[in-house]
């Protein structure tokens, strides 16, 4: 089992401390909801999980070749790529193969008498058979469709901000990773897309940590809650509803002290 270990993490912004002494583990399959008031340090914590240089103190330990995928609130997509190309915009050889196949298929459909294109397409089809390319191709189109994006050949620059956000989410979901970090994943999604995303995330084998203002989504997906409050990170087991119950009990106990 791959485990992400955080030891004594702290983050200061100027003379203000966002959090300090944060210790926690993230195991395979964990679905962690990160909660706290606006400005409490949620985004800073997410950033530090990707880049420990963002921290003011503490240490992060991960196994070798531990991969983290981060969906930020503002998409970072190549505006000149098509939707399909953007989703598979990575160094993975299979991603490159699938993109190449789709591009060649489009070229061949526009010039079906071109023997060179026909041969290239045949060669790519053989590679797709051997390298699980068809499954990736289908998964990308399914995820995009479930998120409400159906024009796969449209350029990113011609999409609205909300559509670009959904493409970035699809890119994060299709990427093979150990830890998936999602900052407000339900933004710009309709009810059906949110319900689909709930099911998709709960079935994922890898770990997920996410921030959302959608309390119902948080309750449905989270198996653990991390709360940042008064410069401290506190961990609660269970979903959001159980967190509220535990949090209330803790506050009553403190009042009795």
VEXDREN-2710 file (C-alpha; in Angstrom, 1 decimal):
% VEXDREN-2710
k/r/px/py/pz
1/UNK/0.0/0.0/0.0
2/UNK/1.3/3.4/-1.0
3/UNK/1.1/6.0/1.9
4/UNK/1.5/9.7/1.8
5/UNK/3.0/10.9/5.1
6/UNK/2.8/14.5/6.3
7/UNK/4.9/15.4/9.4
8/UNK/4.6/18.7/11.4
9/UNK/3.5/20.8/8.4
10/UNK/3.3/24.5/8.8
11/UNK/2.5/27.5/6.6
12/UNK/3.0/31.2/7.2
13/UNK/1.9/34.1/5.0
14/UNK/3.8/37.2/6.2
15/UNK/3.3/37.3/9.9
16/UNK/0.2/35.2/9.8
17/UNK/0.2/31.5/10.5
18/UNK/-2.4/29.5/8.5
19/UNK/-1.6/26.1/10.1
20/UNK/1.2/24.5/12.1
21/UNK/1.9/21.0/13.5
22/UNK/-0.2/19.2/10.9
23/UNK/0.4/15.5/10.9
24/UNK/-1.6/13.0/8.8
25/UNK/-1.4/10.0/6.5
26/UNK/-3.2/9.5/3.2
27/UNK/-3.6/5.9/2.2
28/UNK/-4.8/4.2/-1.0
29/UNK/-8.6/4.6/-1.4
30/UNK/-9.0/7.4/1.1
31/UNK/-11.5/10.1/0.1
32/UNK/-10.7/13.1/2.2
33/UNK/-12.8/16.3/2.3
34/UNK/-10.8/19.3/3.4
35/UNK/-13.0/21.9/5.2
36/UNK/-12.4/25.3/6.9
37/UNK/-13.5/28.9/6.6
38/UNK/-12.4/30.9/3.6
39/UNK/-8.8/32.1/4.1
40/UNK/-8.1/29.3/6.7
41/UNK/-5.4/27.8/4.4
42/UNK/-7.2/25.1/2.5
43/UNK/-5.7/26.0/-0.9
44/UNK/-2.3/26.6/0.7
45/UNK/-2.4/23.0/2.1
46/UNK/-3.3/21.6/-1.2
47/UNK/-0.5/23.5/-2.9
48/UNK/2.0/22.2/-0.4
49/UNK/1.0/18.6/-1.0
50/UNK/2.2/19.0/-4.6
51/UNK/5.2/21.2/-3.8
52/UNK/6.7/21.0/-0.4
53/UNK/8.6/24.3/-1.1
54/UNK/5.2/26.0/-0.4
55/UNK/5.6/25.0/3.2
56/UNK/7.1/27.1/6.0
57/UNK/8.1/23.9/7.9
58/UNK/7.6/20.2/8.1
59/UNK/8.3/17.3/5.9
60/UNK/6.4/15.2/3.3
61/UNK/7.3/11.6/2.6
62/UNK/6.1/9.5/-0.3
63/UNK/7.1/6.2/-1.9
64/UNK/9.3/6.3/-5.0
65/UNK/7.4/7.1/-8.2
66/UNK/4.4/8.4/-6.2
67/UNK/2.3/10.5/-8.6
68/UNK/0.1/13.4/-7.7
69/UNK/-2.5/15.0/-10.0
70/UNK/-3.9/18.4/-9.0
71/UNK/-7.0/20.1/-10.4
72/UNK/-6.7/23.8/-9.5
73/UNK/-9.7/26.2/-9.6
74/UNK/-8.1/27.9/-12.6
75/UNK/-7.5/25.5/-15.5
76/UNK/-4.0/25.4/-17.1
77/UNK/-4.8/24.1/-20.6
78/UNK/-3.2/24.7/-24.0
79/UNK/-5.6/27.0/-25.7
80/UNK/-4.6/25.8/-29.2
81/UNK/-5.3/22.1/-28.5
82/UNK/-8.6/20.5/-29.2
83/UNK/-10.7/19.2/-26.3
84/UNK/-9.6/15.6/-26.9
85/UNK/-6.0/16.5/-27.2
86/UNK/-6.1/18.6/-24.0
87/UNK/-7.5/15.8/-22.0
88/UNK/-4.7/13.5/-23.1
89/UNK/-2.0/16.2/-22.8
90/UNK/0.7/14.3/-21.0
91/UNK/3.9/12.3/-21.3
92/UNK/2.2/8.9/-21.2
93/UNK/3.0/7.0/-24.4
94/UNK/-0.6/5.6/-24.6
95/UNK/-1.9/9.2/-24.4
96/UNK/0.3/10.2/-27.3
97/UNK/-0.8/7.1/-29.3
98/UNK/-4.5/7.8/-28.8
99/UNK/-4.1/11.4/-29.8
100/UNK/-2.1/10.4/-32.9
101/UNK/-4.8/7.9/-33.8
102/UNK/-7.7/10.3/-33.5
103/UNK/-5.8/13.0/-35.5
104/UNK/-4.9/10.5/-38.3
105/UNK/-8.5/9.2/-38.4
106/UNK/-9.8/12.7/-38.9
107/UNK/-7.2/13.3/-41.7
108/UNK/-8.1/10.0/-43.4
109/UNK/-11.9/10.7/-43.2
110/UNK/-11.2/14.0/-45.1
111/UNK/-9.0/12.2/-47.7
112/UNK/-10.1/8.5/-47.9
113/UNK/-8.1/7.9/-51.1
114/UNK/-4.8/8.7/-49.5
115/UNK/-2.9/5.4/-49.3
116/UNK/-0.2/6.8/-47.0
117/UNK/-2.9/7.9/-44.5
118/UNK/-4.6/4.6/-44.8
119/UNK/-1.4/2.7/-44.0
120/UNK/-0.6/4.9/-41.1
121/UNK/-4.1/4.5/-39.7
122/UNK/-3.8/0.7/-40.0
123/UNK/-0.4/0.8/-38.2
124/UNK/-1.9/2.9/-35.4
125/UNK/-4.9/0.6/-35.1
126/UNK/-2.5/-2.3/-34.5
127/UNK/-0.7/-0.3/-31.8
128/UNK/-4.0/0.7/-30.2
129/UNK/-4.9/-3.1/-30.0
130/UNK/-1.6/-3.9/-28.3
131/UNK/-1.4/-1.0/-25.8
132/UNK/-4.9/-0.7/-24.4
133/UNK/-5.5/2.4/-26.5
134/UNK/-9.1/1.6/-27.2
135/UNK/-10.0/1.6/-23.5
136/UNK/-8.4/5.0/-23.0
137/UNK/-10.1/6.4/-26.1
138/UNK/-13.5/5.2/-24.8
139/UNK/-12.9/6.4/-21.3
140/UNK/-12.0/9.9/-22.4
141/UNK/-15.1/10.3/-24.6
142/UNK/-17.3/8.8/-21.8
143/UNK/-15.9/11.1/-19.1
144/UNK/-16.2/14.2/-21.3
145/UNK/-19.8/13.3/-22.3
146/UNK/-20.8/12.7/-18.6
147/UNK/-19.4/16.1/-17.8
148/UNK/-21.4/17.7/-20.6
149/UNK/-18.7/18.1/-23.3
150/UNK/-19.5/16.5/-26.6
151/UNK/-17.6/18.5/-29.2
152/UNK/-14.2/16.7/-28.8
153/UNK/-12.6/18.5/-31.8
154/UNK/-13.4/22.0/-30.6
155/UNK/-10.4/24.2/-29.7
156/UNK/-10.0/25.0/-26.0
157/UNK/-9.8/28.7/-26.8
158/UNK/-13.3/28.6/-28.2
159/UNK/-14.8/27.2/-25.0
160/UNK/-16.4/29.1/-22.1
161/UNK/-14.6/29.3/-18.8
162/UNK/-17.0/26.7/-17.4
163/UNK/-16.4/24.3/-20.3
164/UNK/-12.6/24.7/-19.9
165/UNK/-13.0/23.8/-16.2
166/UNK/-14.8/20.6/-17.2
167/UNK/-12.2/19.6/-19.7
168/UNK/-9.5/20.2/-17.0
169/UNK/-11.5/17.9/-14.6
170/UNK/-11.7/15.2/-17.3
171/UNK/-7.9/15.5/-17.8
172/UNK/-7.4/15.0/-14.0
173/UNK/-9.8/12.0/-13.9
174/UNK/-8.2/10.2/-16.8
175/UNK/-4.7/10.5/-15.5
176/UNK/-3.3/7.5/-13.7
177/UNK/-2.2/8.7/-10.3
178/UNK/-1.7/7.8/-6.7
179/UNK/-3.2/11.0/-5.2
180/UNK/-5.9/13.0/-6.9
181/UNK/-6.3/16.6/-5.5
182/UNK/-9.4/18.4/-6.5
183/UNK/-10.2/22.1/-5.7
184/UNK/-13.9/22.7/-6.1
185/UNK/-14.5/19.9/-8.6
186/UNK/-18.3/20.5/-8.8
187/UNK/-18.0/24.1/-10.1
188/UNK/-19.8/24.5/-13.4
189/UNK/-21.4/21.1/-13.2
190/UNK/-25.1/20.4/-13.5
191/UNK/-26.9/18.0/-11.2
192/UNK/-26.5/14.9/-13.4
193/UNK/-22.8/15.5/-13.8
194/UNK/-22.3/16.0/-10.1
195/UNK/-24.1/12.7/-9.4
196/UNK/-22.0/10.9/-11.9
197/UNK/-18.8/12.4/-10.4
198/UNK/-19.9/11.2/-6.9
199/UNK/-20.1/7.6/-8.1
200/UNK/-16.9/7.9/-10.1
201/UNK/-14.8/9.1/-7.2
202/UNK/-16.2/6.7/-4.7
203/UNK/-15.2/3.8/-7.0
204/UNK/-11.6/5.0/-7.5
205/UNK/-8.9/2.9/-6.0
206/UNK/-6.5/5.8/-5.6
207/UNK/-6.6/8.4/-2.8
208/UNK/-8.5/11.7/-3.3
209/UNK/-8.4/14.9/-1.3
210/UNK/-10.8/17.6/-2.2
211/UNK/-12.3/21.0/-1.3
212/UNK/-15.9/21.8/-2.1
213/UNK/-18.7/24.1/-1.0
214/UNK/-21.2/21.4/-2.0
215/UNK/-22.0/19.9/1.4
216/UNK/-24.1/17.1/-0.1
217/UNK/-21.3/16.1/-2.5
218/UNK/-18.9/16.2/0.4
219/UNK/-21.1/14.0/2.5
220/UNK/-21.6/11.5/-0.3
221/UNK/-17.9/11.1/-1.3
222/UNK/-15.7/11.7/1.8
223/UNK/-14.7/8.9/4.1
224/UNK/-12.5/11.2/6.2
225/UNK/-12.6/14.9/7.0
226/UNK/-9.6/17.3/7.6
227/UNK/-10.6/20.5/9.2
228/UNK/-8.4/23.6/9.4
229/UNK/-9.4/25.8/12.2
230/UNK/-7.6/28.1/14.6
231/UNK/-4.3/27.3/12.8
232/UNK/-4.7/23.6/13.5
233/UNK/-5.6/20.6/11.3
234/UNK/-7.9/18.2/13.0
235/UNK/-8.9/14.8/11.5
236/UNK/-12.3/13.2/11.7
237/UNK/-13.4/9.7/10.5
238/UNK/-16.5/9.3/8.4
239/UNK/-18.4/11.6/6.1
240/UNK/-19.4/15.2/6.6
241/UNK/-22.5/14.4/8.6
242/UNK/-20.4/12.3/11.1
243/UNK/-17.8/15.1/11.1
244/UNK/-20.5/17.6/12.3
245/UNK/-21.6/15.2/15.0
246/UNK/-18.0/14.6/16.2
247/UNK/-17.2/18.3/16.0
248/UNK/-20.2/19.2/18.1
249/UNK/-19.3/16.7/20.7
250/UNK/-15.7/18.0/20.9
251/UNK/-16.9/21.6/21.4
252/UNK/-19.3/20.6/24.2
253/UNK/-16.5/18.6/25.9
254/UNK/-14.2/21.7/25.7
255/UNK/-16.9/23.9/27.2
256/UNK/-16.9/21.5/30.2
257/UNK/-13.2/21.8/30.8
END
